[in-house]
Amino acid sequence: MTVTTSLPGSSVPSAADRRPWRSRARRDAVVRTGAAAALWLALLGVDWMWAADGGLQALTAWDTALTSLGQITGLASAALLLAQVLLMARVPALEAAFGRDRLVGIHRLVGLWSFNLLVAHLVLITWGYAAGSITAWPATFWDLMWQCPGMLLAVGGTVALVLVVVTSVRAARRRLRYESWHLLHLYGYLGAALALPHQLWTGQQFLARPAVTAVWWTVWALVFAAVLVWRVALPAWRSWHHRIQVTGVVPEAPGVVSVHLMGRRLHRLVEPGQFLVWRFLGQQGWTRGKPYSVSSAPTSRSARVTVAAVGPASTAAADLQPGTRVVVEGAYGRLTRRARTRRKVLLIGAGSGLAPLRALAEGLDYAPGEAVLIERYREHPLFAAELDHLAATRGLGVVRLPGRRRADGSWVGPGFDGDDDERVLRGWVPDVAERDVYVCGPPAWTQSVREAALAAGVPAAQLHSEDFGW
Ligand SMILES: Cc1cc2nc3c(=O)[nH]c(=O)nc-3n(C[C@H](O)[C@H](O)[C@H](O)COP(=O)(O)OP(=O)(O)OC[C@H]3O[C@@H](n4cnc5c(N)ncnc54)[C@H](O)[C@@H]3O)c2cc1C
């Protein structure tokens, strides 16, 4: 079995790549501003629909005010629900501009507001139909559910959305396996789809204006088309086009293996620092995609992922056979040169979180002294020979910090008594505040590095991190 690492002759940046991050950064900033503006415009749009239909005038009497507030909360909730679906549709421009972790954070916030408004809508509109009598609320709700067109479907949709929200609460999430949570989360699409008919069949704003109905239909159709194109069609096409297969598996450390892959134009598929969701066909449980970052800068023909065994799928990676075909989704993530704002960089990783940083150490453009990599590990450092090679040939500074973390909430190991986390960081990298800091590792550890870096004067815009969690 022949396995090549991508170090010699791999995609070390060319002269043409030297300053790309500035123009990409501007483009990403435009996308972020555009996305925020589109969200606020959508909310303003539904406010306009509501006001144009006499929503404001209805606020003068108790029962009509309840119905009117029920309508605007319902419209705003539906607009946010669509935004939520779009945020997770893997739209390439959004993925590149925000990065996965930030998109997930915004998706959660928008989802929370959408859900709160949905509950308000349900309570207020039923209360309004009950002529402002709270005691008549249950009977009115029952009647509406059975008599209004599309309402039973909407109730079913609401139940699906409640399921999604309840299982997304942190305490509930911890009790679930990722796969179970993910499967339940797909009910969100069902919830959104079931809610649509009652809006169009009974919503006053739609019944009165066919043009508004047409726009609403179009927006919903576009959002669902985005999901189909970017979550289904594009991954299918990419998997076919790049024809990825396993060429070999190499042990890196106890419980850690590198899976070497070959394919077509892989450097166009994924850049150093990004991850893909991998399905190794024929492997047990292959239907459940697993996210792994590339651990070397991909060449046109080859790429590599490095996998730490923590559960069934990651343990089975050691048994992958050459020739195994691979289906991928992605690439995703913004832990790349795209996020770069400064010449100097600090890469800091723990455990398998070192994988994307190892790829970045190879793929980024830097002069000797401009890039430093700090590795935290318990017993066995990863990629030791490759990092030493990068140190010798490209002037990468390498710092290895072995041992268990000295305490929860600290990012460093033993041997720094008397120094706080921030002083340790500045001790190793005195000019840390002038660097872009790329961090990758388990969520709690990543958080403690972020805190130390911020305390050491690194501006938030220079901090780029990825959690290996969900
Ligand atoms: C963006 C990202 C990049 C990653 N890159 C790497 C990498 O380069 N190398 C590496 O060794 N590990 C990486 N991981 C972690 C890796 O995906 C999990 O360790 C792996 O999926 C575990 O699967 P399992 O079936 O072996 O274990 P399970 O028992 O199924 O899971 C163990 C733990 O892994 C996490 N996990 C499982 N499935 C997923 C999923 N689909 N998405 C997110 N988290 C999941 C959960 O926290 C779970 O508790 C990455 C994770 C993320 C989110």
The ligand as an ORCA input file, in Angstrom:
! r2SCAN-3c Opt
* xyz 0 1
  C     -16.796     20.734     12.077
  C     -16.233     19.464     12.661
  C     -15.030     18.978     12.210
  C     -14.491     17.804     12.766
  N     -13.285     17.355     12.320
  C     -12.739     16.240     12.888
  C     -11.454     15.762     12.452
  O     -10.813     16.304     11.574
  N     -10.967     14.657     13.075
  C     -11.661     14.016     14.079
  O     -11.159     13.027     14.608
  N     -12.879     14.456     14.499
  C     -13.436     15.543     13.926
  N     -14.666     15.982     14.343
  C     -15.394     15.209     15.365
  C     -15.994     13.985     14.699
  O     -16.968     14.371     13.744
  C     -16.676     13.074     15.716
  O     -15.716     12.647     16.631
  C     -17.272     11.855     15.029
  O     -18.365     12.244     14.235
  C     -17.709     10.840     16.060
  O     -18.535      9.876     15.444
  P     -18.665      8.410     16.064
  O     -19.765      7.674     15.388
  O     -17.323      7.760     16.089
  O     -19.024      8.664     17.558
  P     -20.439      9.017     18.199
  O     -20.572      8.162     19.418
  O     -21.542      8.998     17.202
  O     -20.167     10.487     18.619
  C     -19.208     10.857     19.564
  C     -19.322     12.375     19.683
  O     -18.942     12.971     18.431
  C     -19.814     14.058     18.091
  N     -20.484     13.807     16.804
  C     -20.926     12.624     16.334
  N     -21.450     12.777     15.111
  C     -21.339     14.069     14.819
  C     -21.706     14.865     13.687
  N     -22.253     14.321     12.598
  N     -21.472     16.203     13.731
  C     -20.899     16.755     14.807
  N     -20.511     16.065     15.894
  C     -20.729     14.753     15.899
  C     -20.800     14.164     19.213
  O     -20.345     15.166     20.107
  C     -20.772     12.840     19.895
  O     -21.093     12.953     21.241
  C     -15.200     17.125     13.788
  C     -16.439     17.604     14.222
  C     -16.950     18.760     13.671
  C     -18.273     19.285     14.158
*
